[in-house]
Amino acid sequence: MGVPLLNASGCLDPLTAPEVARSLDVVVTKTITPLPRRGNPPVRIAEVEHGMLNSIGLQGPGIDVFVDDHLPRLAALGVDLWVSVGGFSAEDFARCCERLDGDERVSAIELNLSCPNVEEAPETAAELVAAARAATTKTLYAKLSPAQWDIAASATAAVAAGADGLSLVNALRGLALDERTLQPRLALAVGGYTGPGLRPVALACVYACAAAVDVPIVGMGGVVSGRDALELVAAGASAVALGTVLFADPLAPGRIRAELGAEAAARGFADIANPSSPLVVRTGKNLQTDENDTA
């Protein structure tokens, strides 16, 4: 097995595209909140240069309907399942996590601590993680925003509060204007920017956090090729999530997996799935090749 590939939350409906879901190692659900949400008004998606903006607003059925109706169908796909949860308070996060606790169909919970399209909870990310940790024994991944000066400090606080891993990174806020009217193209003006333009930001965040904490990191942000995935692994990620690319290329998981293996082999890297592989130096200071590589 190589580097695990996931989908970024919200970038794949596994029930609509089950074959795409099965081509991944882990499926991550859209973010689920305690109560049903209609989401933001349209227009909610705009294609922009080097990516896209979205302002969906955490539309979803609520945790109870999700567990009773959606979860059985998701489990039937036969792929490891992570549930992304969100909310507007520590109580919201705790409620969702408590509802999922003990459910063997759920492998892990991803805490969406940084959605750019809704109001933020008043608590800090660490406080939200602590509330979730108190409500469940399941593996918790904290999804952090790149829109902070010292993301390593936030990662350290999240891990200290009980996060078992990190998902890096969430979207950045962006604005697109209509070419003719010069008015915002999205109904709420700003939205979350994702796509290739986010990749250098994601790399920097993964690199900084890998040096600060010793937990698994799912790297994401603008991955469209195996080379992109390899760079995230080199920066310190132990798994890679695909996001915007899935909208344009549903066959991307297989292609990127093959490209990743070829890119690693061409550089003389050994087993990149092995945490002790010389490919990944967790201090984030350098990158080493296989000891037999003389290049």
C-alpha positions as CSV (number, residue, x, y, z in Angstrom):
1,M,0.0,0.0,0.0
2,G,1.3,3.4,-0.9
3,V,0.4,6.8,0.6
4,P,-3.3,6.7,1.5
5,L,-5.6,8.9,-0.7
6,L,-8.7,10.5,0.7
7,N,-11.2,13.1,-0.6
8,A,-11.4,16.5,1.0
9,S,-14.6,16.9,2.8
10,G,-17.3,18.4,0.6
11,C,-15.6,17.6,-2.7
12,L,-17.2,14.2,-3.3
13,D,-20.7,12.8,-2.8
14,P,-19.8,9.1,-2.4
15,L,-23.4,8.0,-2.7
16,T,-23.7,9.7,-6.1
17,A,-20.3,8.5,-7.3
18,P,-19.7,5.2,-5.5
19,E,-17.0,4.0,-7.9
20,V,-15.0,7.2,-7.3
21,A,-15.4,6.6,-3.6
22,R,-14.1,3.0,-3.9
23,S,-11.0,4.2,-5.7
24,L,-10.0,6.0,-2.5
25,D,-8.5,4.5,0.6
26,V,-10.7,6.6,2.9
27,V,-13.9,8.5,2.2
28,V,-14.6,11.7,4.2
29,T,-18.1,12.9,4.4
30,K,-19.4,16.4,3.9
31,T,-19.4,18.3,7.2
32,I,-22.4,17.3,9.4
33,T,-23.8,19.7,12.0
34,P,-26.2,18.9,14.9
35,L,-29.3,20.4,13.2
36,P,-30.3,20.4,9.5
37,R,-29.0,23.3,7.5
38,R,-30.2,24.7,4.2
39,G,-26.8,26.3,3.5
40,N,-26.1,29.7,1.9
41,P,-28.3,31.1,-0.9
42,P,-27.1,30.7,-4.5
43,V,-25.0,31.5,-6.3
44,R,-22.7,29.3,-4.2
45,I,-19.9,28.2,-6.6
46,A,-17.7,30.2,-9.0
47,E,-14.9,28.9,-11.1
48,V,-11.9,31.2,-11.0
49,E,-8.3,31.2,-12.3
50,H,-6.3,28.4,-10.8
51,G,-9.3,27.0,-8.8
52,M,-12.8,27.7,-7.5
53,L,-14.7,29.5,-4.9
54,N,-17.5,27.9,-2.9
55,S,-19.9,29.2,-0.3
56,I,-22.1,26.2,0.3
57,G,-22.5,27.0,4.0
58,L,-22.5,23.5,5.5
59,Q,-25.8,22.4,4.0
60,G,-26.8,19.0,5.4
61,P,-29.4,16.8,7.0
62,G,-28.2,17.1,10.6
63,I,-26.5,14.4,12.7
64,D,-29.6,12.3,13.5
65,V,-30.8,11.9,9.9
66,F,-27.2,11.3,8.9
67,V,-26.7,8.5,11.3
68,D,-30.1,6.9,10.7
69,D,-30.3,7.3,6.9
70,H,-27.0,8.2,5.3
71,L,-24.5,6.3,7.4
72,P,-25.9,2.8,6.6
73,R,-25.6,3.5,2.8
74,L,-22.1,5.0,3.2
75,A,-20.9,1.9,5.2
76,A,-22.2,-0.3,2.4
77,L,-19.6,1.1,0.0
78,G,-16.9,-0.9,1.8
79,V,-14.4,1.9,2.2
80,D,-13.0,3.3,5.5
81,L,-15.2,6.2,6.5
82,W,-14.4,9.4,8.3
83,V,-17.2,11.7,9.3
84,S,-16.5,15.5,9.2
85,V,-18.4,17.3,11.9
86,G,-18.9,21.0,12.5
87,G,-21.0,23.5,14.4
88,F,-21.1,26.9,16.0
89,S,-20.1,26.0,19.6
90,A,-18.2,23.5,21.6
91,E,-21.6,21.9,22.5
92,D,-22.3,21.4,18.8
93,F,-19.0,19.5,18.2
94,A,-19.5,17.5,21.4
95,R,-23.1,16.5,20.4
96,C,-22.0,15.2,16.9
97,C,-19.1,13.3,18.4
98,E,-21.2,11.8,21.1
99,R,-23.7,10.6,18.5
100,L,-21.0,8.9,16.5
101,D,-19.1,7.4,19.5
102,G,-19.1,3.7,19.5
103,D,-20.3,3.4,16.0
104,E,-18.0,0.8,14.3
105,R,-19.0,2.1,10.9
106,V,-17.0,5.3,11.5
107,S,-13.2,5.0,11.5
108,A,-12.4,8.5,12.5
109,I,-14.0,12.0,13.0
110,E,-12.6,15.1,11.3
111,L,-13.3,18.3,13.2
112,N,-14.1,21.1,10.7
113,L,-12.7,23.9,12.9
114,S,-12.2,26.4,10.1
115,C,-15.0,26.6,7.5
116,P,-14.7,30.0,5.8
117,N,-18.3,30.1,4.8
118,V,-20.1,30.3,8.2
119,E,-19.7,32.1,11.4
120,E,-17.0,30.7,13.7
121,A,-17.7,29.2,17.1
122,P,-16.7,31.6,19.9
123,E,-14.3,29.0,21.4
124,T,-10.7,28.5,20.3
125,A,-9.8,25.5,18.1
126,A,-8.2,23.9,21.1
127,E,-11.4,24.3,23.2
128,L,-13.5,22.7,20.4
129,V,-11.1,19.8,20.2
130,A,-11.2,19.3,24.0
131,A,-15.0,19.3,23.9
132,A,-15.0,16.7,21.1
133,R,-12.3,14.6,22.9
134,A,-14.5,14.5,26.0
135,A,-17.4,13.2,24.0
136,T,-15.8,10.4,22.0
137,T,-13.0,7.8,22.1
138,K,-12.7,7.8,18.3
139,T,-9.7,9.0,16.4
140,L,-10.0,12.8,15.9
141,Y,-8.4,14.8,13.1
142,A,-8.4,18.6,13.5
143,K,-8.9,20.5,10.2
144,L,-7.1,23.9,10.5
145,S,-7.3,27.1,8.6
146,P,-4.2,28.4,6.7
147,A,-5.4,31.9,7.5
148,Q,-3.3,32.3,10.6
149,W,0.2,33.6,11.2
150,D,1.4,30.7,13.3
151,I,-0.4,27.5,12.3
152,A,2.2,25.4,14.1
153,A,1.1,27.0,17.4
154,S,-2.6,26.1,16.7
155,A,-1.6,22.6,15.7
156,T,0.3,22.2,19.0
157,A,-2.6,23.4,21.0
158,A,-5.0,21.1,19.1
159,V,-2.8,18.1,19.7
160,A,-2.5,19.0,23.4
161,A,-6.3,19.2,23.6
162,G,-6.7,15.7,22.3
163,A,-6.4,15.7,18.5
164,D,-4.8,12.5,17.2
165,G,-4.0,14.0,13.8
166,L,-4.3,17.1,11.6
167,S,-6.0,17.8,8.3
168,L,-4.1,20.6,6.5
169,V,-5.4,22.8,5.1
170,N,-8.9,24.2,4.8
171,A,-9.9,26.8,2.2
172,L,-8.9,30.4,2.2
173,R,-11.4,33.2,1.8
174,G,-11.5,34.6,-1.7
175,L,-13.6,37.0,-3.8
176,A,-14.4,36.9,-7.5
177,L,-16.0,39.8,-9.4
178,D,-18.3,39.5,-12.5
179,E,-16.3,40.5,-15.6
180,R,-19.1,42.9,-16.8
181,T,-20.6,44.4,-13.7
182,L,-17.6,44.1,-11.3
183,Q,-20.0,42.8,-8.6
184,P,-19.4,39.7,-6.5
185,R,-20.2,36.5,-8.4
186,L,-21.2,34.7,-5.2
187,A,-24.4,35.6,-3.4
188,L,-22.6,36.2,-0.1
189,A,-19.6,37.8,-2.0
190,V,-16.8,35.8,-0.5
191,G,-16.2,32.1,-0.5
192,G,-13.7,29.4,0.2
193,Y,-10.9,29.3,-2.4
194,T,-9.5,25.9,-3.3
195,G,-7.4,24.6,-6.2
196,P,-3.8,24.7,-7.4
197,G,-3.2,28.3,-6.2
198,L,-3.6,27.0,-2.7
199,R,-0.8,24.4,-3.0
200,P,2.2,26.5,-1.8
201,V,0.2,27.6,1.2
202,A,-0.7,24.0,2.1
203,L,2.9,22.9,1.7
204,A,4.1,25.7,4.1
205,C,1.5,24.7,6.7
206,V,2.2,21.0,6.5
207,Y,6.0,21.7,6.7
208,A,5.5,23.9,9.8
209,C,3.2,21.6,11.6
210,A,5.2,18.4,10.9
211,A,8.1,20.1,12.6
212,A,6.0,21.1,15.6
213,V,3.9,17.9,16.4
214,D,4.4,14.2,16.0
215,V,1.0,13.1,14.8
216,P,-0.2,12.0,11.3
217,I,-1.0,14.7,8.9
218,V,-3.4,14.6,6.0
219,G,-2.1,17.1,3.4
220,M,-4.5,18.8,1.0
221,G,-4.7,21.9,-1.1
222,G,-4.4,22.0,-4.9
223,V,-3.3,18.5,-5.6
224,V,-3.8,17.7,-9.3
225,S,-0.9,15.3,-9.9
226,G,1.3,12.7,-8.3
227,R,4.1,15.2,-8.1
228,D,1.9,17.5,-6.0
229,A,1.1,14.6,-3.7
230,L,4.7,13.7,-3.4
231,E,5.6,17.2,-2.3
232,L,3.1,17.1,0.5
233,V,4.5,13.8,1.7
234,A,8.0,15.3,1.5
235,A,6.8,18.2,3.6
236,G,5.6,15.9,6.3
237,A,2.1,14.5,5.3
238,S,1.4,10.9,5.9
239,A,-1.7,10.9,3.7
240,V,-3.0,13.1,0.9
241,A,-6.6,14.3,0.2
242,L,-7.9,15.3,-3.2
243,G,-10.3,18.2,-3.5
244,T,-11.1,20.5,-6.4
245,V,-9.5,18.0,-8.9
246,L,-12.4,15.6,-8.3
247,F,-14.9,18.0,-9.8
248,A,-13.0,18.0,-13.2
249,D,-11.4,14.5,-13.1
250,P,-13.3,11.8,-11.2
251,L,-10.6,9.3,-12.3
252,A,-8.0,11.4,-10.5
253,P,-7.4,9.0,-7.6
254,G,-6.1,6.2,-9.7
255,R,-4.1,8.5,-11.9
256,I,-2.5,10.4,-9.0
257,R,-1.7,7.1,-7.2
258,A,0.2,5.8,-10.2
259,E,2.0,9.1,-10.8
260,L,2.9,9.3,-7.1
261,G,4.6,5.9,-7.2
262,A,6.4,6.7,-10.5
263,E,7.6,10.1,-9.1
264,A,8.9,8.5,-5.9
265,A,10.6,5.7,-7.8
266,A,12.3,8.1,-10.2
267,R,13.9,9.9,-7.3
268,G,15.2,6.7,-5.6
269,F,12.8,7.0,-2.7
270,A,12.2,3.7,-0.8
271,D,8.8,2.8,0.8
272,I,7.0,6.1,1.1
273,A,4.2,4.4,3.0
274,N,6.6,3.4,5.8
275,P,6.9,6.2,8.5
276,S,10.6,5.3,8.8
277,S,11.2,5.8,5.1
278,P,13.9,8.3,4.3
279,L,11.5,10.2,2.1
280,V,9.8,11.8,5.1
281,V,11.9,13.7,7.6
282,R,9.4,14.6,10.3
283,T,11.4,17.6,11.4
284,G,10.7,19.2,8.1
285,K,14.3,20.2,7.7
286,N,15.4,18.3,4.6
287,L,14.6,15.5,2.2
288,Q,16.8,12.4,1.9
289,T,16.9,9.8,-0.8
290,D,17.4,6.1,-0.5
291,E,20.9,5.3,0.8
292,N,21.6,3.3,-2.3
293,D,20.8,6.3,-4.5
294,T,24.0,7.8,-5.9
295,A,22.5,10.6,-7.9
